[in-house]
Every structure is written in C-alpha cells, then in structure tokens.
Amino acid sequence: MLLTSRCLRGALLAAASVTLVAAALPAAESAPEALGIGDPLFPHLGNPGYDVLAYDIAFTYGGSNSKPLDAVTKIDARATDRLDRINLDFSRGTVRSVRVNGESARFETVGEDLVITPARAVASGQGLAITVTHTSAPIGKGDGGWVRTADGLAMVNQADAAHRVFPCNDHPADKARFTFRITAPAGLTAVANGLPLAKAQAGPTATWLYRTRHPMATELAQVSIGKSAVVHRSGPGGLPVRDVVPEADRALLEPWLKKTPGQIEWMESKVGRYPFETYGALVVAATTGFELETQTLSLFERSMFTRPEFPEWYVDSIMVHELAHQWFGNSVTPRRWADLWLNEGHASWYEALYAEEHAQQSLEERMREAYARSDSWRAAGGPPAAPKPSPPGEQIGLFRPIVYDGSALVLYALRQEIGKAAFERLERLWVTENRDDTATTADFTALASRVAGRDLSAFLKVWVYGEKTPAMPGHAAWRSAAPTPRAAAVRGGVRPGAVTSREP
C-alpha cells in the first residue's frame, strides 16, 4: 500500500500459528466469544483451529452503490484442531444462514466475529465446507472494505477490512485461492483478482467469473463494479496485462498504462519472473488517500494520473511501488503484521531504484535524507520490525514513514554491508524460495546470513528492532536528528522524497 511455491497448509499453518495464537480454543460448553490468533498489532484478527484452502464468493450488485449486495461465501478449509465452534471474521453485513459440511448450523455475532456452532463437532484433520448466505454493506465509514466510486464500487481491504466485505479468516498468515462470481446490471463491468473464466448474460444482468491461480491473503482481494473499459496488452513472455479504467478516461490514461509492460520487464531484471498469472492497474474515480497493491490488479486513484503537480518520474515510481508489491507482500506475504516492513521497505526500495535509473533521482540522497529522519520516525512509530500498534479505529494507522523509506533504509544498509552482488542474489532468492508462502523477519535474516556466508543476525537486529538508527556502513558522516516533540506525534502519512503524501 502507498498513501497518496510452498503453500501454507495443514500442519505448517498450525506450526506457524504457535507463535501467534494467544490461547487455546474455548471449551464447547463456554459462551461464544470473539477470537484471534494473537497478532500483537491486530489481536482480534484471524481465528485458530482451521486452515482455509479456498474461497468461492458470489456477489449480486443491484446497481446502487449505497445499498447492500446479496452474497454467498463458500469456504473450503481443513480443521487443525477439534472444532466445537468455528469463528469467522465478519462485520457490516446481515447473516441469513450458515451451513457446515452440508448441515444447517447455529450462528451469532460476537464483536466482529461470526461464531458458528455446527450440528456436530469437526474433528482435527477433517475437511470443512462452510457456506454463509449474507449481505455485504458498502456503508462507507472510511475504515476500509467497499469504497464507493463515481460509478460503482471497489475494495480497499488493507490492513484489517476484508471481513467488512465477506466472512473470512482475515489474517495474512492464512492464504487461500479465490473464486469470484459477480452478478451486476448488464451495462456495467465487473472485475476481480485473477483471470476471467466466463461471462453469462441473462436478461438485464450479467454474471462474471474470475479465479486466482495462486493463494492470496484476504487483505489483497479486489472486486470492482462500474462503467469501466478493460484494456488488454501483453507483457514480458506474453503475460496478460489487463487495465481497468473509467470508460471516459481510456485515452487520457493510455500514456501511463502503456508503460506497465516495460516496468514489469525492469522488475524481472532485478528479482526474476513475475509471480502471477496477470497484472494491471485498476483506476477508480474515488478518493482513498492511497494506492493499493491488490493482487494482480493494483488500485490507483484517478487523480494520481491527472494532478499536474505530480512529475512524470514520480507517478512512474509509484506505479513501480505497487508493481513491486506483487513480489514483496503478495507472493511473499508477511506471517505477522510486524513483518510489514518487508513489504513496504522493498516496494519503496524498488520505487527509489527505478527513479534513480530512469529519472536521475539519486537513491543515495534519498537514503541520506531518510537516515537524517530515521530516529524521529522510530520515536513516532517504533522500529521497522516492531511497529507501534495503530490507534483504535484507524485502519491505516500502521502505515507510517518508518515502514516506507525507514525500512528501505535497512535494505540500503544491508547492501552496504554485504555488497551489491550478494544483495541482489539475496533479493532473487527471497522471492523464489518463499513464493506463494508467508515469511518473517527471522526468515529474511537467515537467508541474508546464508547468502553472505556469515551470521548477520546481530547486524540486522539493531537495524530492524533498535530504538536508535545504527551507524550506516560506508557513510560514517551520516547523522540522524534527535526526535522532536512534533515528530514524535506524527503517526504517518508523509513519505520522504515524495512530492506529496500518498501513504496511508
């Protein structure tokens, strides 16, 4: 998000959750309660006891973006513990019925959880088929989920808002494949993550079918409905590139969108093959305050491409930022939200590197400026891998400067420490060995040590967990200014080196 090969399955998910789950599953006779997997930053997100394999979500849109959509969410999962109850994250919709393994189930809402009591307990290792018939309400509270566009809807689910659209296990530790079935008035266009499989028209409505080929975190789900044009072109190796734009803006936006294949080719030259089945930009006539790396279809505000104060190099670099997330954050997903720096730090790194190579915007100068501000950012938001929790009710409060250029600065320090060749080898191995999986700061440290041929844990520990910014290798004269009261109060929204604030 930017203001302005191994799947996690079964026993692997259970083992990974040991460090997250704060308490055992409640006893069958206890009162229903909201659960979580113990993520320190979002303790109530995610649910223990099962691994989601796939979602199949059907939305019916009546034509008004202020009225609830009818929806059916089907979840294919596998129990990792005995389940007398099943918790799903869900709010902002009315649940009409629930079925578990073909049988009707009781349900109630507790907090932002949908608590389901199946007709019979589900044994550990047993398959779990859940069908929830519900509504999905575009209330528009500014805390994520559906966002109203000039002609329809789109999703902005990062970080904790997918469950405001559909029932799910709303934590990036549990990635799954997705199928979307979207029914809308025939004059509109519906798009979603992945590739289109079919479109069928029946009288005044049409139904669109999309499916992802790779697992995806819930926060990266995207469905957009509106008066859109879909523009197709080819990327490197024949990769299907699909851009979705307001019909009236197709010609206006073409000078920007035609750059995408070249940007993909540039990223592939840095880190290897693009990891998914398609890519493109979803441009919406809406004010979100950020751009968002929804998987295979990054979301951009229309104003990103139309505001005259944005230089061409800046817009190009923001496009590359969201593209880079397809490798860093989407294909390789953080197992805990504290690992967010691995997403945003890498996306900011390649954003800055692209600007240097294509527009002579000095990477070293940007990193020197980031270094000067780093202590203030750490005071305001915590160190890169131990960010302070966001204020209650502020969906995007986690996205502070420290996770952007403050974390790209860690990568710059690492490159200074191990050398450019080793750093580039590390980057390629990171996205190759962790493709379609989740990973942590500890995993990155271990791989960096293996590539460097020496233990880098002490070096990286002070960079990602230290309250103060360590000395920069090769730049002994660099200094970080002492935090000021004003800087310590800043919660985010200002990315250094940008023309204007784009981060959440």
SVG drawing of the C-alpha trace seen along z (x, -y; Angstrom):
<svg xmlns="http://www.w3.org/2000/svg" viewBox="-34 -21 67 57">
<polyline fill="none" stroke="black" stroke-width="0.4" points="0.0,0.0 1.2,-3.5 -0.5,-6.8 -1.0,-9.2 5.9,22.3 5.1,23.5 1.6,23.0 0.8,22.7 -1.3,25.8 -2.4,28.0 0.3,28.8 2.5,26.0 -0.1,23.4 -0.7,25.0 3.0,24.9 3.3,21.3 0.4,20.3 2.1,21.4 3.8,18.0 0.5,16.2 -2.3,18.0 -2.7,16.5 -5.0,19.0 -6.4,22.5 -9.8,22.9 -12.6,22.4 -14.4,25.4 -17.6,26.5 -19.7,25.5 -18.3,22.0 -20.1,18.9 -19.4,17.9 -16.6,15.3 -14.6,13.4 -11.2,15.0 -7.9,14.1 -4.6,15.7 -2.7,13.3 -1.1,11.0 0.3,8.2 -0.8,5.5 -4.3,6.9 -5.0,9.3 -8.6,10.0 -7.9,10.8 -7.7,14.4 -9.1,17.5 -7.4,20.6 -8.3,24.2 -8.5,24.4 -6.7,23.6 -8.6,22.1 -7.8,23.6 -10.2,21.7 -12.9,19.1 -15.8,19.0 -17.6,15.7 -20.7,14.7 -21.9,11.0 -25.1,9.7 -25.0,5.9 -28.3,4.3 -27.0,1.1 -26.8,-1.2 -23.5,-1.6 -25.3,-2.7 -27.4,0.5 -26.2,3.8 -25.1,6.5 -26.5,10.0 -23.7,12.5 -22.9,16.2 -19.4,17.0 -18.3,20.6 -15.1,21.6 -13.2,24.9 -11.0,25.5 -9.4,28.2 -9.6,28.4 -6.2,28.3 -7.9,28.8 -11.2,30.3 -13.8,27.6 -17.0,27.5 -17.4,23.9 -16.0,22.1 -15.1,18.4 -15.0,16.3 -14.1,12.6 -17.2,10.8 -19.0,7.5 -21.0,5.0 -23.5,7.5 -26.6,9.5 -26.1,13.2 -29.1,15.1 -28.0,18.7 -24.9,20.9 -24.2,24.5 -21.3,26.6 -20.5,29.8 -23.9,29.7 -25.9,29.3 -27.6,26.2 -25.6,24.6 -26.4,22.1 -24.7,18.8 -24.4,15.5 -22.3,12.3 -19.9,11.6 -17.9,8.4 -16.6,8.6 -16.7,12.4 -19.4,14.7 -19.4,17.6 -20.8,20.8 -21.9,23.9 -22.1,26.8 -24.6,29.6 -21.7,31.9 -18.1,31.2 -15.5,31.2 -12.5,33.5 -8.9,32.4 -7.8,33.1 -11.4,33.2 -12.5,31.3 -14.6,28.2 -17.1,26.8 -18.8,23.6 -21.5,21.7 -22.6,18.4 -25.5,16.5 -25.3,12.9 -25.4,9.3 -22.3,7.1 -22.9,3.4 -21.0,0.5 -21.5,-1.7 -18.5,-3.8 -17.2,-4.7 -13.7,-5.4 -12.3,-2.3 -11.9,-0.1 -13.9,2.6 -16.1,1.4 -15.3,-2.1 -17.8,-3.9 -16.5,-5.1 -18.2,-7.6 -20.0,-4.7 -19.9,-1.7 -17.7,0.0 -14.2,1.2 -12.4,2.9 -9.8,1.4 -9.2,4.2 -5.7,3.5 -5.0,4.0 -7.9,5.3 -11.0,4.7 -11.7,7.8 -14.1,9.1 -16.1,5.9 -17.0,7.3 -17.1,11.1 -16.7,13.8 -13.2,15.0 -10.1,15.8 -8.9,12.3 -5.1,12.6 -2.3,12.8 -1.0,16.0 -3.8,17.9 -3.6,17.5 -6.0,19.3 -7.2,19.4 -10.2,17.3 -13.1,17.6 -15.4,14.6 -18.8,14.7 -20.2,11.2 -23.7,10.5 -24.4,6.9 -26.6,4.9 -25.5,5.8 -24.3,2.2 -21.6,2.4 -18.3,4.2 -17.2,6.4 -13.6,7.4 -11.7,9.2 -8.3,10.7 -7.0,13.4 -8.2,14.3 -11.7,14.2 -13.1,17.6 -16.6,16.9 -19.3,14.3 -23.0,15.1 -25.8,12.7 -29.4,13.4 -31.8,10.6 -30.8,7.3 -27.9,8.8 -24.6,10.4 -22.5,12.8 -18.7,12.7 -16.5,15.5 -12.8,14.9 -10.4,17.2 -6.8,16.8 -4.2,19.4 -2.1,18.6 -3.0,18.3 -3.8,14.8 -4.2,13.0 -7.7,11.7 -6.4,8.1 -5.4,8.3 -8.8,9.3 -10.3,7.0 -13.7,6.7 -14.7,3.6 -18.0,2.9 -18.7,-0.1 -18.8,-1.7 -15.3,-0.5 -13.2,0.2 -10.9,3.2 -7.7,2.6 -5.6,5.6 -2.0,5.8 0.9,8.2 3.8,8.1 7.1,10.0 6.8,13.5 3.2,13.0 2.0,12.2 -1.6,10.9 -1.7,7.3 -5.2,6.0 -6.0,2.4 -9.5,1.4 -10.3,-2.3 -13.3,-4.6 -14.7,-4.4 -14.4,-8.1 -10.7,-8.1 -9.3,-5.4 -7.5,-7.7 -6.4,-10.0 -4.8,-7.2 -3.2,-5.3 0.1,-7.2 0.6,-6.0 -0.8,-2.5 1.3,-1.6 4.3,-1.8 3.4,1.2 5.0,3.9 8.3,2.1 8.0,1.7 7.4,5.4 10.4,6.2 12.5,3.9 11.3,5.6 12.0,9.0 15.6,7.9 16.0,7.2 14.3,10.1 13.2,12.6 10.0,13.8 6.7,12.0 5.0,14.4 1.3,14.3 -0.9,15.1 -1.8,11.5 -1.2,7.9 -2.7,4.5 -4.0,1.2 -7.5,0.6 -8.0,-3.2 -11.0,-4.4 -12.8,-7.8 -12.7,-7.9 -10.7,-9.5 -9.0,-6.9 -5.8,-8.7 -3.6,-5.8 -2.8,-3.4 -3.1,0.3 -1.4,3.5 -4.4,5.7 -3.1,9.0 -2.8,9.0 -4.8,5.7 -3.3,2.7 -5.7,0.0 -4.9,-3.7 -6.9,-6.8 -7.7,-8.6 -6.1,-11.8 -2.7,-10.0 -2.5,-10.3 -4.3,-13.7 -2.9,-16.1 -0.5,-18.4 1.8,-18.9 2.9,-15.3 6.1,-15.0 6.1,-12.1 9.0,-10.4 7.1,-10.4 4.0,-8.8 6.1,-6.2 7.9,-5.4 4.5,-5.0 3.4,-2.6 6.6,-0.6 6.0,-0.6 2.6,1.2 4.1,3.5 7.0,4.4 4.4,5.5 3.3,8.3 6.6,10.0 7.1,8.4 3.9,8.7 1.6,10.5 3.6,13.5 5.8,13.5 3.4,12.4 4.1,11.4 3.2,14.0 2.7,11.4 1.8,7.7 5.0,6.7 6.7,8.1 5.1,5.4 8.5,3.7 9.4,6.5 6.5,5.4 6.8,1.6 10.5,1.4 11.1,3.5 8.4,1.7 9.9,-1.7 13.4,-0.4 12.4,0.5 10.4,-2.7 13.5,-4.6 15.8,-2.5 13.5,-2.9 13.5,-6.7 17.3,-6.7 17.8,-4.6 15.1,-6.3 14.9,-9.9 18.3,-10.5 16.7,-10.8 19.6,-9.9 19.0,-6.8 21.9,-7.7 20.5,-11.2 17.1,-9.7 18.6,-7.3 20.7,-10.0 17.6,-12.1 15.8,-9.0 18.7,-8.4 18.5,-12.0 14.8,-11.4 15.1,-7.8 15.4,-8.4 12.3,-10.7 10.4,-8.0 11.4,-5.3 10.3,-7.5 6.9,-8.2 6.2,-4.7 8.6,-2.2 11.4,-0.4 10.7,1.2 10.0,4.8 8.4,3.8 5.9,1.0 3.7,-0.6 0.0,0.5 -2.2,-1.8 -4.8,-3.9 -8.2,-2.1 -10.4,-2.6 -7.6,-3.9 -7.4,-1.2 -4.3,-2.7 -2.5,-4.0 0.1,-1.3 1.4,-2.7 3.9,-5.2 7.1,-6.6 9.2,-4.1 7.7,-1.2 8.4,-3.0 11.7,-4.8 12.6,-4.0 12.6,-0.3 14.1,-0.9 17.0,-2.3 17.5,1.1 17.9,2.6 20.4,-0.1 22.4,0.6 22.3,4.3 23.6,3.7 26.4,1.5 27.3,4.3 27.3,7.4 27.9,5.8 25.7,5.2 26.2,8.6 25.3,10.5 22.3,8.2 20.9,8.8 21.4,12.6 19.5,12.4 16.6,10.5 16.1,13.1 16.4,16.0 13.9,14.4 11.1,14.2 12.0,17.5 12.3,19.6 9.2,18.1 6.9,17.8 3.2,18.2 4.1,18.5 4.4,16.4 7.7,15.4 9.0,13.4 11.9,11.1 13.7,14.1 13.4,15.9 14.9,12.9 17.7,12.7 18.5,16.4 18.6,16.1 20.7,13.0 23.2,14.8 23.3,17.8 23.9,15.6 26.5,13.5 28.3,16.6 28.3,15.2 25.8,14.5 24.0,11.2 21.6,11.6 23.3,9.1 23.7,6.6 20.0,6.8 18.7,6.9 19.8,3.4 18.5,2.1 15.0,3.6 14.5,3.6 16.6,0.8 15.1,-2.4 18.0,-4.3 19.3,-4.1 22.7,-2.4 25.7,-3.8 25.4,-3.5 28.2,-1.3 30.3,-3.3 28.8,-6.6 30.3,-7.4 29.4,-11.1 25.6,-10.5 23.7,-11.7 20.1,-11.2 18.5,-14.2 17.2,-13.8 13.4,-13.3 11.3,-16.5 8.0,-16.6 6.3,-17.3 8.0,-14.4 7.1,-12.0 3.4,-12.9 3.3,-12.1 1.5,-8.9 2.1,-8.6 1.0,-10.0 4.3,-11.5 6.7,-9.6 10.1,-11.2 11.2,-12.1 7.7,-12.3 6.1,-15.3 3.1,-14.9 1.8,-12.5 0.5,-9.2 0.8,-6.7 -1.9,-5.6"/>
</svg>
